Amino acid sequence: MRSRPTPRLLVAITVSGLLLGAAGCTSSGPDTSRPTLAKASADTVTVAGAADAAARSVRVSTALFASAPGAVVARSGDADGISAASEAAASAHVPVLLTAKGAEGGAAVARELDRLGADWYQAVGDVSVDTDVEQRQAPDGGEAPESSRASRQATVVVADARADAAAVATAKAAGARVVTMPKGVIDPAAAPDVVTALHDRRGHPTVLVGAAFDALSDPEWTVRAAEGGFQLRNGGQRPFDGHRYVALYGAPGTPALGVLGEQGPEASVQRAEQVAKPYRAESDELVTPAMEVIATVAAGDAGADGDYSTELPVSTLEPYVEAAHDADMPVIIDLQPGRSDFLSQAKKYESLLKKPGVWLALDPEWRLTEDQVPLEQIGSVSAAEVNEVSSWLASLVREEGLPPKALVLHQFRLSMIQDRDALESHPELDVLVHVDGQGAQPDKQATWNALHQGAPEGLHWGWKNFYDEDTPMLTPSQTMSEVTPTPALVTYQ
């Protein structure tokens, strides 16, 4: 794990000609007989996310080229013309620009030619550009662009290489590395090859190309997190996108609270591997072992601070976090706050939560009012309090450049999370409701189904198997086939 990069500048280029760290060059400016790349700072993230490919082609040109002697122009939607333009541009080391329908499409290209300081442009197919720049054939074997080392090693992430063939050609002409998102995936954090590419090119500019990237609320954080290089065992950074987990649950050194407490950190890693192994043959998604470690334990007496919760020191949890990290396992820090509140307790473990692959769980069963005592009442939490925690955790992820985290909410009664519809979502977090019912399987299934009714969209779901309390406990095969929808997280207590 590397230290987080320095803060970066997010620049969303507009068609009006905004430059990345360089003024526009015209024919009366510097010598443009040889193209030069935009002198963007090494930590710049550019989003070329306009709705049409023509606008995106101009934005990518603006992002990568400070100047060029010319450009090759084709019509948006003309696949053959764009293919021919791409070949010509590759040879001449100049951008490919697309004209769209209507006068503005050609005007945008004309403005970009002027900004580039172009002396010529080659038209391929049926294109119309109102410009004084000479129209002629692109020279064969033009000189490669001059650039800073940072600009030359830019990474261009393309949502759809076919839809943005012109942008891909421009990137290759500039000497940038091009990586394409997997089909149907719009979140770079869920694309292992993209994360790897951004990590390999960390410290260099990044350009995200495609209308899909407009859905990213914070592209700067997304790239920073990928540059850190952390990936889950089966690839990618998004916790529940293509991943399923089987976890041991419990408190260190306390067997009565769960099987994780029956052995030390290294032995818990080995046991988690064995418990998860049978699920791989049953699951349509990759299965990773994990650990859910109770960090604050609801207590029968008030204690010195009067909150009926025993907060384990960070030093007690660190060996489990380190052993799991070495084994590529995520760790979930579980909170049972008693009469305290979740946010206050979460902040006690900030140093652990700053690590990638360390997630957070809130257990409302043990969130009590000032006149309640553990095991005498079942606690509850308001959506407002959960939102305070999720906002804090999301900010921590964003500010530290961490990969997305899971936020687990334990629940076996509707009353345990009040005003559940008011729960807020954050792109930095994947929220999972973990259904903790125990006992006879019909009762557990009834709880599972009741909690699903009217649940907010976008939630993931978890299931718990109890070795002693379930009658009977489901096998891995039964858990995968009889619990619907199939849980993304299965824990064992």
Long-range contacts (C-beta under 8 A, 24 or more apart in sequence): 1-228, 1-229, 1-230, 1-325, 1-355, 1-356, 2-228, 2-229, 4-224, 4-228, 4-400, 4-401, 4-402, 5-43, 5-202, 5-203, 5-224, 5-227, 5-228, 5-401, 6-43, 7-43, 8-41, 8-43, 8-44, 8-45, 8-220, 8-223, 8-224, 9-41, 9-43, 9-44, 9-45, 9-220, 10-44, 10-45, 10-47, 10-219, 10-220, 11-40, 11-44, 11-45, 11-46, 11-47, 12-46, 12-47, 12-49, 13-46, 13-47, 13-48, 13-59, 13-62, 13-63, 14-59, 15-50, 15-55, 15-58, 15-59, 15-108, 15-111, 16-111, 17-62, 17-111, 17-112, 17-115, 18-62, 19-62, 19-66, 19-115, 20-44, 20-46, 20-62, 20-63, 20-205, 22-66, 24-114, 24-115, 24-117, 25-66, 25-67, 25-115, 25-116, 25-117, 26-114, 26-115, 26-117, 27-117, 27-118, 27-119, 29-67, 29-117, 30-67, 30-117, 32-67, 32-68, 32-69, 32-116, 32-117, 32-118, 32-119, 33-69, 33-143, 34-69, 34-142, 34-143, 34-145, 34-146, 35-65, 35-67, 35-68, 35-69, 35-93, 35-94, 35-142, 35-143, 35-144, 35-145, 35-146, 36-65, 36-66, 36-67, 36-68, 36-145, 36-146, 36-147, 37-64, 37-65, 37-66, 37-145, 37-146, 37-147, 37-148, 37-151, 37-152, 37-154, 37-174, 37-175, 38-62, 38-63, 38-64, 38-65, 38-66, 38-151, 39-66, 39-147, 39-148, 39-151, 40-150, 40-151, 40-154, 40-205, 41-150, 41-205, 42-150, 42-203, 42-204, 42-205, 43-203, 43-205, 44-205, 44-206, 45-205, 45-206, 45-207, 45-208, 45-219, 45-220, 45-223, 46-205, 46-206, 46-207, 46-208, 47-207, 47-208, 47-213, 47-214, 47-216, 47-219, 48-167, 48-207, 48-208, 48-209, 48-210, 48-213, 49-208, 49-209, 49-210, 49-211, 49-212, 49-213, 49-214, 50-211, 51-211, 52-76, 52-100, 53-77, 53-98, 53-163, 53-164, 53-166, 53-167, 54-97, 54-98, 54-99, 54-100, 54-105, 54-108, 54-109, 55-100, 55-108, 56-164, 56-166, 56-167, 56-209, 56-210, 56-211, 57-95, 57-96, 57-97, 57-98, 57-164, 57-166, 57-167, 57-170, 58-97, 58-98, 58-108, 58-109, 58-111, 58-112, 60-95, 60-156, 60-164, 60-166, 60-167, 60-170, 60-171, 60-207, 60-209, 61-95, 61-96, 61-97, 61-112, 61-116, 61-170, 62-112, 62-115, 63-154, 63-205, 63-207, 64-95, 64-151, 64-154, 64-156, 64-170, 64-171, 64-174, 64-176, 64-207, 65-94, 65-95, 65-116, 65-145, 65-170, 65-174, 67-116, 67-117, 68-93, 68-94, 68-95, 68-116, 68-117, 68-118, 68-145, 69-94, 69-117, 69-118, 69-119, 69-120, 69-142, 70-94, 70-116, 70-118, 70-119, 70-120, 70-121, 70-122, 70-133, 70-138, 71-95, 71-96, 71-97, 71-109, 71-112, 71-113, 71-116, 71-118, 71-121, 71-122, 72-96, 72-97, 72-121, 72-122, 72-124, 72-138, 73-97, 73-98, 73-99, 73-109, 73-121, 73-122, 73-123, 73-124, 73-127, 73-129, 74-98, 74-99, 74-123, 74-124, 74-125, 74-127, 74-166, 75-99, 75-125, 75-126, 75-127, 76-100, 76-101, 76-105, 78-124, 78-125, 78-126, 79-165, 80-125, 81-124, 81-125, 81-126, 81-127, 82-124, 82-165, 82-166, 82-169, 83-165, 84-124, 84-125, 85-122, 85-124, 85-166, 85-169, 86-165, 86-166, 86-168, 86-169, 88-122, 88-124, 88-138, 89-138, 89-169, 89-170, 89-173, 90-169, 90-172, 90-173, 91-138, 91-139, 91-140, 91-141, 91-142, 92-138, 92-139, 92-140, 92-141, 92-142, 92-173, 93-142, 93-143, 93-144, 93-145, 93-173, 93-174, 94-138, 94-142, 94-173, 95-170, 95-173, 95-174, 96-166, 96-167, 96-169, 96-170, 96-173, 97-121, 97-166, 98-166, 99-127, 99-128, 99-129, 103-130, 106-130, 144-175, 145-173, 145-174, 145-175, 147-174, 147-175, 150-203, 150-204, 150-205, 151-204, 151-205, 152-176, 153-177, 153-201, 153-204, 154-201, 154-204, 154-205, 154-206, 154-207, 155-179, 155-197, 155-198, 155-201, 155-204, 155-205, 155-206, 155-207, 156-206, 156-207, 156-209, 157-181, 157-188, 157-194, 157-197, 157-198, 157-206, 157-207, 157-208, 157-209, 157-213, 158-209, 158-210, 159-186, 159-208, 159-209, 159-210, 159-211, 159-212, 159-213, 160-210, 160-212, 163-210, 164-209, 164-210, 167-209, 171-207, 171-209, 176-207, 177-201, 181-210, 181-212, 185-241, 186-212, 186-213, 186-215, 186-216, 187-216, 187-222, 187-238, 187-241, 188-216, 188-222, 188-223, 188-226, 189-222, 189-225, 189-226, 189-236, 189-237, 189-238, 189-241, 189-403, 189-404, 190-236, 190-237, 190-238, 190-241, 190-242, 191-236, 192-231, 192-235, 192-236, 194-226, 195-226, 195-229, 195-231, 195-235, 195-236, 195-237, 196-231, 198-223, 198-226, 198-227, 199-226, 199-227, 199-228, 199-229, 202-227, 202-229, 203-227, 216-427, 217-427, 218-398, 218-427, 218-428, 221-397, 221-398, 221-401, 221-428, 224-401, 225-397, 225-401, 225-402, 225-403, 225-404, 226-403, 227-401, 228-356, 228-401, 228-402, 228-403, 230-356, 230-357, 230-403, 232-288, 232-328, 232-330, 232-357, 233-286, 233-288, 233-328, 233-329, 234-286, 234-288, 237-356, 237-403, 237-404, 238-403, 238-404, 238-430, 239-330, 239-359, 239-404, 239-405, 239-406, 239-430, 240-406, 240-430, 240-432, 240-460, 240-488, 241-430, 242-285, 242-286, 243-285, 243-286, 243-288, 243-488, 244-279, 244-283, 244-285, 244-286, 244-287, 244-288, 244-486, 244-487, 244-488, 244-489, 244-490, 245-276, 245-287, 245-288, 245-289, 245-290, 245-330, 245-488, 245-489, 245-490, 246-272, 246-275, 246-276, 246-279, 246-287, 246-288, 246-289, 246-290, 246-489, 246-490, 246-491, 246-492, 247-272, 247-289, 247-290, 247-291, 247-292, 247-332, 247-489, 247-490, 247-491, 247-492, 248-272, 248-275, 248-289, 248-290, 248-291, 248-292, 248-491, 248-492, 249-292, 249-294, 249-334, 249-464, 249-491, 249-492, 249-493, 250-292, 250-293, 250-294, 250-493, 251-293, 251-294, 251-297, 251-312, 252-293, 252-312, 252-316, 252-317, 252-320, 253-316, 254-294, 254-297, 257-294, 257-297, 257-493, 258-294, 258-492, 258-493, 259-467, 259-492, 259-493, 260-291, 260-292, 260-293, 260-320, 264-319, 265-319, 265-320, 265-322, 265-323, 265-324, 266-323, 268-320, 268-323, 269-323, 269-324, 269-326, 269-327, 269-329, 272-329, 273-327, 275-492, 278-475, 278-476, 278-477, 279-476, 279-479, 279-480, 279-490, 282-476, 282-477, 282-479, 282-480, 282-481, 283-480, 283-486, 284-486, 288-328, 288-329, 288-330, 289-327, 289-329, 290-324, 290-329, 290-330, 290-331, 290-332, 290-489, 291-320, 291-324, 291-329, 291-330, 291-331, 291-332, 292-331, 292-332, 292-334, 292-361, 292-408, 292-491, 293-317, 293-320, 293-321, 293-331, 293-332, 293-333, 293-334, 294-334, 294-336, 295-333, 295-334, 295-335, 295-345, 295-348, 295-349, 296-334, 296-335, 296-336, 296-337, 296-338, 296-340, 296-345, 296-348, 297-336, 298-336, 298-337, 298-338, 298-366, 298-368, 298-374, 298-375, 299-338, 299-374, 300-373, 300-374, 300-375, 305-340, 306-339, 307-337, 307-338, 307-339, 307-340, 308-338, 308-339, 308-368, 308-373, 308-374, 309-336, 309-337, 309-338, 309-339, 309-340, 309-345, 309-366, 311-345, 311-348, 314-348, 314-349, 314-351, 314-352, 317-349, 317-352, 318-352, 321-352, 321-355, 321-358, 324-357, 325-355, 325-357, 329-357, 330-357, 330-358, 330-359, 330-406, 331-357, 331-358, 331-359, 332-358, 332-359, 332-360, 332-361, 332-406, 332-408, 333-358, 333-359, 333-360, 333-361, 334-361, 334-363, 334-408, 334-410, 335-360, 335-361, 335-362, 335-363, 336-363, 336-365, 336-366, 336-374, 337-366, 337-367, 337-368, 338-366, 338-367, 338-368, 338-374, 339-368, 339-369, 339-370, 339-372, 341-367, 341-385, 342-367, 342-381, 342-385, 342-386, 342-388, 342-389, 343-385, 343-388, 343-389, 343-392, 346-389, 346-392, 346-393, 347-392, 350-396, 353-393, 353-396, 353-405, 354-396, 354-400, 354-402, 356-402, 356-403, 357-403, 358-405, 359-405, 359-406, 359-407, 359-408, 360-389, 360-393, 360-405, 360-406, 360-407, 360-408, 361-407, 361-408, 361-409, 361-410, 361-434, 362-386, 362-389, 362-407, 362-408, 362-409, 362-410, 363-410, 364-409, 364-410, 364-411, 364-416, 364-417, 365-410, 365-412, 365-416, 365-436, 378-413, 378-415, 378-416, 379-416, 380-415, 380-416, 380-417, 380-418, 381-416, 381-417, 381-418, 382-418, 382-419, 383-417, 383-418, 383-419, 383-420, 383-421, 383-422, 383-423, 384-419, 384-422, 386-417, 386-423, 387-422, 387-423, 387-424, 390-423, 390-424, 390-426, 390-429, 390-431, 391-424, 391-426, 393-426, 393-428, 393-429, 394-426, 394-427, 394-428, 394-429, 397-428, 397-429, 398-428, 402-428, 404-428, 404-429, 404-430, 405-429, 405-430, 406-430, 406-431, 406-432, 406-460, 406-489, 407-431, 407-432, 408-432, 408-434, 408-462, 408-489, 409-433, 409-434, 410-434, 410-436, 411-435, 411-436, 411-451, 412-436, 412-437, 412-447, 412-451, 413-447, 414-450, 414-451, 420-455, 420-456, 421-454, 421-456, 423-456, 425-458, 430-460, 431-458, 431-459, 431-460, 432-459, 432-460, 432-461, 432-462, 432-488, 432-489, 433-459, 433-460, 433-461, 433-462, 434-461, 434-462, 434-463, 434-464, 434-489, 434-491, 435-461, 435-462, 435-463, 435-464, 436-464, 437-464, 438-464, 438-466, 438-469, 438-470, 439-469, 439-470, 439-471, 440-471, 441-470, 441-471, 441-472, 441-474, 441-482, 444-470, 445-482, 445-483, 448-483, 460-488, 460-489, 461-485, 461-487, 461-488, 461-489, 462-487, 462-488, 462-489, 462-490, 462-491, 463-487, 463-489, 463-490, 463-491, 464-490, 464-491, 464-492, 464-493, 465-490, 465-491, 465-492, 465-493, 466-492, 466-493, 467-492, 467-493
